[in-house]
């Protein structure tokens, strides 16, 4: 039995306004506007996976009513790239090289930063770890020689207190009735 996933790349149905679609998706997914705005980045985002064909079609229809155009893809197949999304899967990443980041200014203010040479730390080889590995945990050194285990089936309640001292001799005392 084939399984499918719902993939969204920021495309809208014909005639839908982006603001209305974002509001509809926020209500549909019960998410805030910032999380919904990340869906419209131009990248393909899997919204739901491991669906049967009829379930996937129901999700597609509900998202189309909200104004979003989604793709239904088989789970075994890798999602194709969105129109402005680039990748270099065929390149050899055994020796990654850092390229300087080229900044294209969006306005006059950002034009001041066009000549800045900065390494591009955002691009890493697929599957490469960006963090250093954590050191192995060292167990604490504890002296457990003073501890013992109770025998099986014993009562783990409080130990009865020993008498404070010898009991007094009361054999010479008599009680008389009045």
C-alpha positions as CSV (number, residue, x, y, z in Angstrom):
1,X,0.0,0.0,0.0
2,X,1.4,3.4,-1.0
3,X,1.8,6.2,1.5
4,X,1.8,9.8,0.6
5,X,2.9,13.2,2.0
6,X,1.5,16.7,1.6
7,X,4.2,19.2,0.5
8,X,3.7,23.0,0.4
9,X,6.0,25.4,-1.4
10,X,4.2,28.7,-0.8
11,X,2.0,28.6,-3.9
12,X,-1.5,29.9,-3.8
13,X,-4.7,29.0,-5.7
14,X,-5.6,31.4,-8.5
15,X,-7.1,34.6,-7.2
16,X,-6.2,34.1,-3.5
17,X,-4.6,36.9,-1.5
18,X,-1.5,36.0,0.5
19,X,-2.8,37.7,3.7
20,X,-6.1,35.8,3.6
21,X,-4.4,32.5,2.9
22,X,-2.0,33.0,5.8
23,X,-4.9,33.9,8.1
24,X,-6.7,30.7,6.9
25,X,-3.7,28.5,7.5
26,X,-3.1,30.0,10.9
27,X,-6.7,29.1,11.9
28,X,-6.4,25.7,10.2
29,X,-3.1,24.7,11.9
30,X,-3.8,26.7,15.1
31,X,-0.4,28.4,14.8
32,X,0.8,32.0,15.2
33,X,1.5,34.2,12.2
34,X,5.3,33.9,12.5
35,X,5.2,30.1,12.1
36,X,2.8,30.4,9.1
37,X,5.1,33.0,7.5
38,X,7.9,30.4,7.5
39,X,5.8,28.3,5.2
40,X,5.9,31.0,2.5
41,X,9.8,31.0,2.3
42,X,9.7,29.4,-1.2
43,X,11.1,26.1,0.0
44,X,9.1,22.9,0.0
45,X,7.8,22.1,3.4
46,X,6.2,18.7,4.2
47,X,3.0,19.4,6.1
48,X,1.8,15.9,6.7
49,X,3.2,12.5,5.9
50,X,2.4,8.8,6.0
51,X,-1.1,9.2,4.6
52,X,-3.2,7.0,2.5
53,X,-4.4,8.3,-0.9
54,X,-7.9,9.2,0.3
55,X,-6.5,10.9,3.4
56,X,-4.0,12.9,1.3
57,X,-6.8,14.0,-1.0
58,X,-8.9,15.2,1.9
59,X,-6.0,17.3,3.2
60,X,-5.3,18.7,-0.3
61,X,-9.0,19.7,-0.6
62,X,-9.0,21.4,2.8
63,X,-5.8,23.3,2.1
64,X,-7.2,24.3,-1.4
65,X,-10.3,25.7,0.3
66,X,-7.9,27.7,2.6
67,X,-6.2,29.0,-0.6
68,X,-3.0,27.0,-0.5
69,X,-1.9,24.8,-3.4
70,X,-0.1,21.7,-2.2
71,X,1.5,18.7,-3.9
72,X,0.8,15.1,-3.0
73,X,4.0,13.0,-3.3
74,X,4.7,9.3,-2.6
75,X,6.7,8.8,0.6
76,X,9.4,6.8,-1.2
77,X,10.1,9.6,-3.6
78,X,12.2,12.5,-2.6
79,X,10.4,15.9,-3.0
80,X,11.6,17.8,-6.0
81,X,13.1,21.2,-5.5
82,X,11.0,24.4,-5.5
83,X,11.7,26.9,-8.3
84,X,14.4,29.1,-6.5
85,X,15.7,26.4,-4.3
86,X,19.2,25.2,-5.1
87,X,21.3,22.3,-3.9
88,X,24.5,20.6,-4.9
89,X,24.0,17.0,-4.1
90,X,26.4,15.7,-6.7
91,X,29.4,17.7,-5.4
92,X,32.0,16.0,-3.4
93,X,31.7,17.2,0.2
94,X,34.6,15.3,1.7
95,X,36.7,18.5,1.9
96,X,34.2,21.3,2.3
97,X,35.5,24.7,1.3
98,X,34.2,28.0,2.7
99,X,33.1,30.5,0.1
100,X,32.8,34.2,1.0
101,X,29.2,35.3,1.4
102,X,28.1,37.6,-1.4
103,X,25.6,40.1,-0.2
104,X,23.2,41.7,-2.7
105,X,21.9,44.9,-1.2
106,X,18.2,45.3,-1.0
107,X,18.3,49.1,-0.4
108,X,20.7,52.0,0.1
109,X,21.2,51.1,3.7
110,X,22.3,47.5,2.9
111,X,24.5,48.8,0.1
112,X,27.0,49.7,2.8
113,X,27.5,46.0,3.6
114,X,28.0,44.9,0.0
115,X,31.8,44.8,0.3
116,X,31.9,42.9,3.6
117,X,33.7,39.5,3.3
118,X,32.2,37.0,5.7
119,X,32.4,33.2,5.6
120,X,29.2,31.5,4.7
121,X,28.5,29.4,7.8
122,X,24.9,28.7,6.7
123,X,25.9,26.2,4.0
124,X,27.3,22.9,5.2
125,X,27.7,19.5,3.6
126,X,24.6,17.4,3.7
127,X,24.6,15.5,7.0
128,X,27.6,17.3,8.4
129,X,27.6,18.1,12.1
130,X,28.0,21.8,12.9
131,X,28.5,21.3,16.6
132,X,31.5,19.6,18.3
133,X,30.7,16.2,19.8
134,X,29.9,16.2,23.5
135,X,32.5,14.6,25.7
136,X,31.6,11.2,27.3
137,X,29.8,11.5,30.6
138,X,32.1,10.6,33.6
139,X,30.3,8.7,36.3
140,X,30.6,10.3,39.8
141,X,33.0,8.7,42.3
142,X,30.9,7.5,45.2
143,X,32.0,5.5,48.2
144,X,29.2,2.9,48.7
145,X,31.1,0.7,51.1
146,X,29.1,1.9,54.1
147,X,25.8,0.9,52.6
148,X,24.1,-2.5,52.8
149,X,21.0,-4.1,51.4
150,X,18.1,-5.3,53.5
151,X,17.2,-9.0,53.2
152,X,14.4,-9.9,50.8
153,X,11.0,-9.5,52.4
154,X,12.1,-7.4,55.3
155,X,10.1,-4.5,56.6
156,X,11.8,-1.2,55.5
157,X,9.9,0.8,58.2
158,X,11.6,2.7,61.0
159,X,13.8,0.7,63.4
160,X,12.2,0.4,66.9
161,X,14.0,2.5,69.4
162,X,15.9,0.7,72.2
163,X,14.8,1.6,75.8
164,X,16.6,4.6,77.2
165,X,18.0,2.6,80.2
166,X,17.1,-0.2,82.7
167,X,13.6,-0.2,84.0
168,X,13.2,0.9,87.6
169,X,12.3,-1.8,90.3
170,X,8.7,-1.2,91.3
171,X,8.2,-4.4,93.3
172,X,8.1,-2.6,96.6
173,X,5.1,-0.4,95.6
174,X,1.5,-1.2,96.6
175,X,-1.8,0.2,95.6
176,X,-4.4,0.6,98.3
177,X,-8.1,1.3,97.8
178,X,-9.5,4.3,99.6
